[in-house]
Structures are given as structure tokens and as C-alpha cells.
Amino acid sequence: MNTQRIDDEPLDFAETIINDIKSSKDEGVLKCVQCGMCTSTCPAARHSHYNPRDIIERVLEGDKTVIEEDDIWNCFYCYTCHSICPVGNSVSEVNQILKQLAISEGKAYDKVYDYLGFADSYYSEAIGAIPSTFYPEISEDVDGWWDFRLHLDEIREELGLGPVSPPREVIEEVSVILDNTGFKERIEKIRESKEC
């Protein structure tokens, strides 16, 4: 009987994913049997070239170029892959980590630049908001959106709901947290990359 030695080095990349703060303690990356159940049920795989099974395979092979692939941006974290996986793997979670690695290495600024308005709204309102760059597309796709947007406060009041924005002291606390976690520097780095 021949024993085949598996090179441990490719697993270093998988360990990076598993040890990431965003990774669940029971992440099943190393248990993946490449059955393809994740791909067979993935809505993004149905409508694009995105292949969850392939993403995990590349992570297990130590292929760090996976963070440069456009396909990882097609995952929208529905967790269908996680719900079907026989070993409890979550390609959705792995994709979140891969995207963060891509951003950290400066390889995805073009993917996130249009969403800077969302990040800016955290500073001004302590909540995420649709970036204004998307308003024209939304108003084209959703009848009455502009009217809804302009009258949101009145609509919320009619429904007995409070204001969308939290109190000023909460907004200030969130800004302090964002400053102390390096969020602002990351956003500025992305903004500067577009200007170059």
C-alpha cells in the first residue's frame, strides 16, 4: 500500500481563512468533500460563473489568486450553501473573508468604491444608507421611489415609527468606534485609490 503525502503548505491559506475573526468556530473548510451541493443550490451560481465548490477547492489548494477573481463578488451571502452542506461549510462566510483580504491588499477598490456613500452614512447618521450614486437607477426601477424617499419622515410618523436616525450621542459614539477601529483610514485609502 502506497501512502501519499499531502503538502501542508497549501493548507496555510485555508488556516488563514479559518483563523479569521469573521470565521465561525465550526467552519468546515478542511472537511469539504467537494460534493458540489453548494453550487447546485446557489442562486448566484445559477445566474453567473460563480462556483462555490471551486472557491473552496482553490482555498484548499492554497490558490491566493482567488481574491483577485470577479466571481467572489457575485456571492450575496444568502447562506444557501451553508444550509445544504453535509459538513457544515459556509462558502458565504469564506467569501466575506476573501473579499476583506482583497480589499486589505488593495485588489478590490474598484468593487467597493461606489459603496463609499454607504460607509459615509455611518459617520453622519450611524446607520447605513443607499449611496446617492444609486438613486437614478433605483428611481428608474422602482415606481414611486423618489416620492417615498422625499416623504419618508412623514410616512414613518403616520405609521407610529420614530426617526430613522438614532440620537446625536449615539451617532457620536459610533463615530468614535469607527475612528478607533481604523474604518475611516480604510475608507480614505479606497477613496484615494480612485483619485490616482
N, C-alpha and C positions, 0 to 999 in steps of 0.2 A: 504494500500500500504506500503510495506516494503522499507526502504531506506538502501542501503548497503554503508557502509563507506569504502572508499579506503584508505589503509595505505599510508601516504605521503612519508615514508622513502624510498621505492624503487625508487621513482622519484628523489631522491638525485643524483643517478648515472646518470640519464638522464639529470639532470640540469648541472652536471659536463661536459657532452658532449656538451650541448647547449651553455654553457658559455665559452667553449674553444676558444682560439683566432682563430683557424682554422675553426670554425663553422660559416656558413653563418647566417646572422641575421634572415633569414626566414626559418631556418632549421625546418622541420616538424616532428621531432621525437615524440613529445607529441600528434600530430594529427594522428599518424599511426593507421589505422583501421584493420591492419593485413589481408589485402585482398590478399596478395601474388603475386601481379602484378610484383613486383621487382624480385622475384625468378623466375617467369615464363619467363622473358626475359633476365635473367642474363647469359652471356656466361660462367662464372666461375661455376655457379650452374649446368650448363649442363654437365660439364666435371669433376666435383669434388663433394665432400659432402658439399660444401659451400652453405649456405642458408641465403640470405639477410633478409628475413622475420624473421627468427629465431634470427638473430643478434639483430634486433630492439626489438623483444619481450624480449630477455634477458636483454637488456639495460633498457627497461621499467620496468622489474621485479626487477631491482637492482642487477642483477647477475654479479658481478665484475669478476667472473672467466672466463668470455667471452674473456678477454685479454690473457688468457693462451691457448686458442684454436688455433690449427694449421690452422683451416679453415679461420680465418680472413686474413691470408696471401695469400689466393687464389684470393682475390679481387685485380684487377689491374687498378681500377679507370677509367673505361670506361664511367661511369655515365649513363649507360642504365637504371639503377634503378631510377635515378632522372628524366630521360626523360619520364618515364611511370607512375610515382607515382601520384595518383589523389590528394594528399595533399602536393605535393612538397617536399617530404622527399628525402634525399640523403644518402643511405647506404654507398656509396663510401666515402663520407665525414666523416661519423661516423666511418668507418673502419680506415681512416687515423688517427683519434683521438685515437681510441682504440690501434692501433699499437704504437703510440707515448707513450701512457700510459704504454703499455707493456715494451717498451724499457726503459722508465724512471724508472720503478720498477724492472729492471734487469731481466725480464722474457722473453726476446726475443733476447738476444745477439746472440744465435745460428742462428737466422733467418737473422740477418744483418751482421754478421762477414765477410762473403765472399764479401760484398759490400764495405768494408773499403777502397779498392783501388779507388772507385768512390769518396769517401769523400776526400781521399788524393789528388786526382787530382784537387780538388777545391783549395787547398793550393798551389800547384805547378803551376797550369795553369788558375785558376779562372773559370774553366768550368768542368763539369762532364765528365768522360771518362769511357769506359768499363774497369773494373778491369782486369789486366793481367791474373788473375786466370781463366778467362773465355775464353782466347784466343784459347786454344786447342779445346774446344767444338765448338766455332764459326767456326774455320777453318775446322772442320770436317763437319759442317752443311752447310756452305756457300762456294761454289766453288769460288776460286779466292780471298778470303778474305785477306789472307796474302799479296798477291801481291798488292791489293788495299791499305792495311794498310801501306806497305813499301813505296808506291808511292803517298800517299795522298797529300803531299805538291805540287808535280808536277801536279797532276790531278786538284787540286784547281787552280793552276796558269793557266793551259790550259783553264779552264772554266771562267777565269777572276775574280776569288774569292780571297779574301785576306787570310792571315794566319788564322788557326783555333784559335790559342791563342790570347787573347787580349794583348794590350801593357803592358809592365812591371809595369807601375804605376797603372794600373787597377788591375793587379794581387796583388800588394801590398795593395791596398785599400780593396780588397775582403778579404785578409788575416787578416787585422785589424778588419773588421766586424766579421769574423768567430771567432777570438780570443775574442772579446768583447761580443759576444753572448753566449759564453760557448760551442760552437760547438766543439772546439778542446778537451776540457775536456771530453765531451761525447764520442768522438771517442776513446780517450785514455782509458776510462773506459771500453768500449767494447773490445778493444784490450787486455787489462789486464785480462779481464774475461776469455778469451780463453787460456791464459797462465797459469791460475790457475789449 
